[in-house]
Amino acid sequence: MLEKYLEEFQEEVVRVKTATRKDMVNKMKEERIKILHFEDVNGYEVMANIWSLRERFRKVFGQELIPLLLKSIENPMDYDTVDFDMDTHDFSLLDFPFPKFYEKDGGRYITSAVVFAEYEGKRNVSFHRMMILDDRRAAIRLVPRDLYRMHLMAKERGEELKVGVVIGMEPNVLLAAATSVDYSMDEMRIASSIKYNSSGFREKVMKTPAGIFVPHNIELLLEGRITNDYVDEGPFIDITGTYDIVRKQPVVVFERFYYRKKPIFHILLPGGYEHYNLMGLPREPTIYREIKRAGVEVIDVHLTPGGCSWLHAVVKIRKNREDDGKRAIEAAFKGHKSLKHVVVVDEDIDIENMEEVEWAIATRFQGDRDLVKIEKVRGSSLDPSSYEGHLTTKLGLDATMPLKGREKFKRYI
């Protein structure tokens, strides 16, 4: 499946014939934008940095991302079921090309894993990092969201949660897996809608021998179960480029390994641009939606790389009321709970150009008049500067022009 992107983005691909795991990581750090194709890493084929540029998503989907994602989230679509057609193979996690990315990491990590699970009629699709323990076991990081809830429900009944772990899949599934929606929502219906809205075809899924629905067009699949055993997980460099803490996390035991032909492993560099996009990009439509619901004419939203595509946002609006900037700030924080700082600008500012954003702050913002400060509220657990309990002080900068006397604020060069 990933082979087609080697052809589609061939001018952006750096090919490496052979590499060790360490060499592979060093190359990923050196070339964070270029797609990397390693033909032989300890006998396996690897791709990295596939989605490190947003333009690649736009090229594949043929349209702007926020309208596409917003439409797909608000109008999820059923998918088509096809027969399971993958072969099982012997395996050891220790043989796979997953590396230890940074010196102080707790171990070798699987970073591109998307977990598919079902329990009591609920289907869930989400990203989860996994620290390899031995040939069949890994510690899985469960953030207190849907999969965590499903695991606890099974645990309370003395059961283990069956999962399918997929590595290497289409971008519509990757983005759907990174969305944060109501517990009742099946993220694969969002993936199907993204695919239909961009190509006219619905997503195809297949039922694994263990009874889990996974996408049909994938590189490889590991079947297993999240057990009720817990071990230390971490340390691990997360999206901020700083170390996340060590926690007790459940152990997942893998029992079967499937693929159709020689698979390509997708490896995701922690704290790299691909990590930024796959984690942060799906939050932009939720920010956009909340601002629109607040009655503000929002044009665009951008989670900035300097803010790790997670903690900082710039919002472009068309101002119709004098308080639109401040209302947009409040709505942005509601649309993305981990957001720490947001800047609201006018329609003449390119929000992906930080020089223009800084210019708007320099010429259109006054700290005693245009600052929104929200003290000691829940923020991101990934922010090392946060207070105990992950409390943070959030700031919003209204860098928009006033409705009257706008001529003196316009840029003429």
Secondary structure, DSSP 8 states (H G I E B T S, - for coil): -THHHHHHTGGGEEEES-B-HHHHHHHHHH-SSSEEEEEEETTEEEEE-TTSSHHHHHHHHTS-HHHHHHHHHHS----EEE----EEE---GGGS-----STT-SS-EE-S-EEEEEETTEEEEEE--EEE-SSSEEEE---TTHHHHHHHHHHHTT--EEEEEEEEE-HHHHHHHT----TT--HHHHHHHHHHHHHS---EEEE-TTS-EEESSEEEEEEEEEEEEEEEE--EE-TTSSEE--EEEEEEEEEEEEESSS-EEEE--TTSHHHHHHHHGGGHHHHHHHHHHTT-EEEEEEE-GGGTTTTEEEEEEE--STTHHHHHHHHHHHH-TT--EEEEE-TTS-TT-HHHHHHHHHHH--HHHHEEEEEEEE--TT-TT-BTTTEEEEEEEE----SSSGGGG----
